C-alpha cells in the first residue's frame, strides 16, 4: 500500500470518468487546466504537502458523439499508456469489453466518477465499490432505489460513495446536510428541480405579459430543452418524478431513514393529456388566469419537495404550491435550486433542557452541465482528501472505513402504511388555495362549492372571482390536511350538477416556513 510520507514524490490520486456527455464534458474542462490539489494533513518537513488529483482515464458509449466533448479534446486531458495511447475507451470498441469496465477494473484508478444516466449505472457503481474504489455519482435514481445497500457496501470495502451532484446541481446541499449541520434536522422544504422552476418562471412571464398565453407551457418546455435544462422527453421533470428521487436522498441524509418511492406523495406541474398545439403528451395544471391571480395575491407558483419528521416517521412529498413572496423560496427564478432546512439544537436554561429551532437557507444554480460538474468536482476533492489521509486502497487487504458524509444515511427502516405518507399525515396542515371553473355561469356556484366543502370538513376562509376570467372561482381555506382536501374535492365533483363544474380543479398548499403546520396527532384536520 502506498501511503503519505513513503516517498518524496507527491501522492497521485487517479480519477476515472465514466460518461463524457453534458456533465462529463464540464468535468473534463476542470481537469483540462491541470491536476487538482488537496492538502495532506500532518505532512512532515521536507515531504510533499499536497496530493495531485489527475484524470487518469475516461469512457463513454460511443466515440462519435457530436453533442459531447470530441475525442481529440478528451485525449489531451487523460493520461497515456506505455505506448503513448490516451486512456480513452468506448463501449463500441472492437475488443468487446465495455469502456466503463476498463476503467473500473484498472488498479491505478482510485476514484470512479459515474455521470452516465446509463441503465447499467448501478452495476458500474457496485463493481467499483466492491474493488475498493471510491465513487462519485450524479445518479439520483440509483441512490433513491438502492442507496442503503451501496453505502453499506462502500463502508465494508473501505471506500466512499459521494453524491453531491445527485441533488441540487451546483447547490451544496448534500455535503452540508450530511456533515456540516450541528443540530438535528426536523424539516426540509426545497426547490430541487431547476427545469420545472425555469418552466414556471417562463409561464408566469408569458401570462403577465399577455404574449402567447395558450402556448406558454409548450413554449417554456421547448425553451428549457434548447437551454439544455430538459430532456427530449420532459416527463420525469414535469410529473415530479425527478424531484421524488431527490427528496428520497435528502430525507435519507437528514433523518437516516430508508424512504421508498411509493411512500412519497407526488404531484407535478403537468398532467397527462395533449397540450393545445403540442405533442408533449402533457398539459400544465396552471391556466393563465391562475398565474395572474397568484401574482395578484402575492404568491409565486413553485414545485416544492419536502420532508419532515413527525411522530417517529418521515413524511415526504412533491407537489406544486403557492409560496408567499416574503418566503425565501419565492425569490428563486429560472433554473435555480434552493433548500430551507429547519433544525433544532439543544439548549439548557435554569437546568431545563429544551431545543431551539432555527432555519438554514441554501441556494445555487440548478440544472445544467457546468453547475452539476462543480458538485462532481467538490465530491472528487472530498474523496481525495480522505485518501490523502488514509492512503490508497488495496482491495486484496482488509481496509478500515473512510470517513464519508453519507455514512449515516438510509440506515433506519421507515415505518410504512398504505398510500403516500403525506395523505396519511392527517395532523400536518396548511391553508389551501383552490380554483374551480364554472362551466354554466351559475350565480350560486360559489355558495354551492363552499357548502359542499364545508360539509366535507374543509372550511372556506375567503372566496372571490377574477375579472380577467369570469368563470374562474378562487377559494382560500383554513388550515387542513391534504387528505381532507382531496376527499372533499372528490365529494364536490360527485355532488355537482352534471356539466356545471370542470373536473380540472387546482389545489395548492400555501406554505410558510420549512414545514407543514403540525398539530397533535389525535387532532385530525
N, C-alpha and C positions, 0 to 999 in steps of 0.2 A: 504494500500500500504506500502510495506517495502522500506524505503529509507535509504541512508547512514546516519550515526550518530544516528540511532534509537536503536542500540544495540552494546555492546562491542564485540559481535560475528562478525567475518569477514563476509561481504556480500558474499553470494554464488550465482554464476550465473551458471545455468544448461544448458547443451547443449544436444540436441537430434540428433543423427546421423542416417540419412536415407540412407542406402547403405553402405555395408561393402565389396566392391569389391576392385579393384586395388587402387583407390584413397582413399576410405573409410578405408581400412586396414592401409594405411600410416598415415591417420589422427589418427586412433586408436593408432599407435605407439607413436605419440606425447603425448597422454594422459596417455600412459602406464607408463611414468616416474613420473606421479603425476599431480595434478591440475596446470593449468596455473595461472598466476597472472597478474592483471592490477592495476595501481595506482588509488586511489580515490582522485581526486583533492579537496583541501580545507578541508581535514580531520582534525578535531580538536585534540588537545593534549590529549593523552590517548585513542583515538579511533583508530581502525584499519586503516592503510594507504593503504592497498591493498585489492582487492576483489579476491576471489578464483573462477576460472572458471573450472568446472569439467564436465566430460562426464557422464550425468545422465542416458541416455538410448541409445539403438541402435536397428536398424531393417534392415532386408533385405528380399528378396523374398522367399528364402528357407533357412532352417537351414543347409542343406547339400550342400555346395559349395566347391569342392576341390581346386578351384583356388583362394580362398579368405581366410580371417582370420578364424580360427577354432572357433567353439562355445566356447571352453574352453578359448581361448585367449580373446574373447570378454567378457566373464563372469568375468574375472579378472579385467577388466578396468571399466565397467559400475557399477553404484550404485545398491544396492539391496533393494527390497521392505521389508515390515514389516515381511514377512515370511522368509526372507533371500534368496529369489529367485532373480537372476540377472534380471535387466530390459532389457531383450533382446527379441525382438519379430520377428516373421516371417509371411509373408503373407499366408503361408500354414499351420499355426497353426489351431488347431481344432475349436477355438472359433468363426471363421467366420469373424472377423474384420481384415482388412489389417494391417500388422505390422506398416506401416508408420502412420496410423491413430491413433494408440495407443500412438505414440509419439506426434503427432500434437495436440491431444486433452488433453494431460496431462498438468494440470495447473502449474506444477512445472517446465516445460521446458520453458526457456527464449529465447533460440536461436535454431532454427532448421537448420541443415546442410543437404542439399539435394545434393547427389553426385551419383545419380542412373542411369541416362540415360533412365529412365522409360517413357513409353508413357503417363503416368498419372502424370508426374512430375509437370506440370503446376497446376494441382489440388492440389498437395501437397503444393506448394508454396503459391497459392492463399488462401487456407484454413488456413495455418499458419499465414499469414499476417492479415487475417480477425480476427483472435483470438488475435491479438496484439503481436505476436511473431516475432522477427527479424529473417531474413532468410539469410543464406549464401548458394549460389548455384554456381555450375560449369556448369550449363546447358545453353550453348550458343544458342541452337535452340529456347528454350522458350523465352529468352531475346530478340533475334532478331525479334521474332514474336509478342510478347505482352509486351515488356519491359516497354513501356509507361504506360499501364494500371496497371501493377504491381507496378511500382514506385509510381504512384498516390495512389494506394490502401495502400501501406506502409505508406505514409505520412498521409493519413486520419486516420489510425489506430494507429499512434504513434509508428511505427516500422521502421526497416531498411531493405532494400533489398541490399545486398552486393554481388558483382560478380567478384572479382579479379581473381578467379580461372577459369572463363569462357574464358579468353583470355590470351594467353602468358605463360601458365604453371607457372614456377617459376619466370618469368619476371614481376616485379612490375609496370606494365604499367597502369592498370585501376585506382588504387588509385592516382597515380601521375597525370594522366590526369584529374581526377575528382576533385582533391583537392589541388595539390601541385605546380601548374604552375601559376605564377602571370600574365603572359602575355596572349595574345589571340592566340590560336592555329589556324593556317591557312592551315596546310597540314600535312598529315601522310603518311609515307612510311614504310612498315613493313614486316618482315617475321614472320607470326603468325601460321604457320602450321609446326611443327617440324618434322612430318612424311615425308612430301614431301622434306623438306630440307635434311633430312637423306638419302632419296632415291636418290636425285640428287647428293649428295656427293659420294655415293657408285657407281652410274653410271659413274660419271666422273673419279673416280679412276680406275674402270674396263676398261674404254675406253683408258685412258692414258697408262695403263699397258699392254693392248692388251689381257687380260685374260677374256675369256668368253664374248666377246663383244655382241654376238647375244642374250645372256641371261642376259645382265646387268640389264634390268628393272625388269623382274620377280624375279631374284635373290635378287635384292635390296628390293623388296616388301616383299619377304619371310623373309629376314633378319630383316626387320622392324617389322614384325609380331612376330618373335621369341623374339625380344627385348622388346615386349610389347608396341611398338610405333604405330602399325597399327592394325585395327580390322581384323577379318576374311574376311570381305568384305571391301576393302580399297577405295571404290568408292568415299565416301564423301571427302576423303583427295585428291586423285589424280585428281578428276574432279573439285576441287576448292570449293566445297560446304561448307566445314568446315571453310575455310578462309572467305567465304562470310558472314556467320553468325557472325564471329568475327569482321569483319570490320564494320558491321552494328552497333555493340555495341560501337566500338571505335568512329565511326562518331557521334553517339548519345551523347557520353560523350564530344567530342571535340567541337561540333557545336550546341548541344542542339536540334537536329532535329530528326524526325522520318523518317528513310530511310527504304524503303520496299525492300524485297529480289529481286523483279522484276526490281528494279531500279539499281541494282549492275551488272555491266558488269563482266562476269565470263568466264575465260578460265583456265583449269588446265594443269598439266604436262602430261596428258594422254588423249586419245580419245577412243571412243568405237571401239571394234574390237579385235579379239584374237591376243595376242602376240605370236610369234613363240614358240612352245613347252610349252605353258602356258594355263591355264584355268582361268586366271584372268579376262577375259572379257574386257580387255583394252590393249592398247599398248602405249608406250611412244611417245611423239611428237618429242623427240630428237633421232637422229641416232648417232652412234659412231663418224662419221666424224664431226657432229655438235659440239660435246663436244671437239674434238681435235681442231677445228677451233676457238671456243670461247677461249680456253686456249691460242692459238697462238696469238689472237688479244688482250689478256689481259682482258678478260671478264669472269665473273662467272655466270652460269645459276642459276636463283633463281625464285621461285614462290613468287611474291610480292602481297601484298594487299595495297591499297592506298585510300585516300580520301582527297579532298581539297575543300575549299570554294571558289566559283567563281561566280561573277555576282548574288549574293544573293541566290544561291542554292549550294548544295553539289554534287560533282561528286565523285562516289565511284566505285571501280573496283578491280578485282583479275585477274592476268594474269602472265605468265612466262615472264621474262625479261633478257636482257643482262646487267649485272651490272659491271662497270669498277672495276678492282682490287683495285683502290685507294678509292673506296666508302666503308664506314664502314660496310654496309650490306654484302659486298662481302666476308668479313672475317668470317662470321658466318657459322660454319661447323656442321655436324651431325644434331642432333635434337634440336639445339639451336634456340632461338627466339630473335628477336631484333626489335626495332622501332626507326625511326628517325622522330622527331617532329619539324616542322617549326613553330616558334612562333613569335609574334610581341609584343613589349612593347612600350607604348607611351613615346616619348622624346620631350623636348622643347629646342629650340635653338634660341636666339635672338627674343623671343616672338612668334616664329613659331612652331606650334605643328606638329609632324611627328611620324612615327613608325619605330622602329629599329628591324630588323629581326635577329633572331639567331636560331640555331638548338640545340635540346636536343637529346642525343642518349642514349637509354636504351637497355640492353641485359640481357639474363639469360637463364637458362635451359628451354626447351620447353616441349615436350611430356614426359609422364611418371608419375607414381603414386606418388613417393615422391616429385617430382617437383611441381605437381599440389597441393598436400597436403600442401606444405609450403604456398601457396597462400590462401588456405582454412583457415589455422591457422591464417594468417595475418588478414583475414576478421573476424574471430571469436573474435580476440583481439580488432579489431576496434569496433565491435558491443558491446563487453563487456565494453569498455571504456565509451561509450555513456550511457549504462545502469548504470554504476557505478556513473556517474554524475547525471543522472535524476531519478534514482530509477527504481525498477522493474515495469513492465506494469500491469495494472489491466484492462482487456478487458471490464469489466462492467461499467467502468467510461471513460469519455472523456479524451484523453491523448494529450498533446502537442507533436508536431512532434519532432523526434530525428534528430540530425544532420547526414547527410549521403552524401557521395561524389557522389551519383547517383541522388541527388535531381534535378539538372538542366538538366539531360539527357532526351532525347526523347521528349522534351516539345513542340517543334515548328513543324508544319506540313511542310514537304519538298514539294516544288512545283514539280509536276511530268509531264512528257510528254510521248510520245510514244518511246519505246525502252529503253535500258540501258543508264544510264546517260553519260558514257564516250563516247559512239557513238554520243551523241548529243553535246558534248563539243568540237565543231569544232575549238575553239580558244586555246585549250590545245594541245600542240605539243611536239614531241620528234623525234630524228632521229631513224630509224629502221634498224635492220639487217634482211635481207630476204635471204631465202635459197630455191633454185629451183633444181629439179633433171631432167637432160636432158636424156630422155629415148632413143633418137635416135642418140646421139653423133653428133648433128648438129653443125658445126663450127660457124654458125651465131647465135647460140642460145642466147648468152649473149646480143648481139646487139638488137636482136628482143625483148627480155624481157624488156631491158632498154627503148626501143622505146615505147612499149605498156604502161609501167608505166608512162613515160613522157606524153603520150597522155591523160592519166587519172589523171594528176595533181601530180604525185609523181616523184620528180626529184632524179635521182641516182647520188650519190656523187662519190663512188668508187665501183669497181666490180672486183672479181678475182675468179679463180677456186681454187681447192685444190688438191695438188699432191697425197694425200692419197686416194682421191675419185674423179677420173676424171669427173664423170657425175655430180658432185655437183657444183653448181654455187652460190656464196655468193655476195650479193649486199648491200651496205650501202647507205641509203637515206639521203637527207637533212631533216630538221625538218618538220613534217607534222602531221596531226591529224590521230587518229586511224580510224575514219570513212572514211577518204580519202584513207588510205592504204587498208582497206578491200574492198572498192568499186573498187580500181584499181586492186587488185588481182583477184577479180571476173571477171573483164574485160579481164585480161590476160588469164585466164582459158578459157573463151569463144572464144577468138581470136586465141588461139594456134592451131597448126596443130594437128589433131587427133592422139593421142598416143605419141606425142613428149614430152609432159610435164606431169610429175606426179602431180596429184591433191594434193599430200601431201606436202604442202608448209609451211615452218616455218617462222613466223614473230615475232620478238622480239623488243620491245622498248628498246632503250639504255638510261638508266635513271641516271642522276647525281642529287645530292641534295635530297630533300624530296618531290618534286612535279614535275609534268609536267611543261614544259615551258608554259607561259601564254602570249598571245598577245591580244590586244583589240578585243572585241567580234565581231566587224564588219570585222576584217581582217581574213577571212576564209582561212584555210590551203588549 
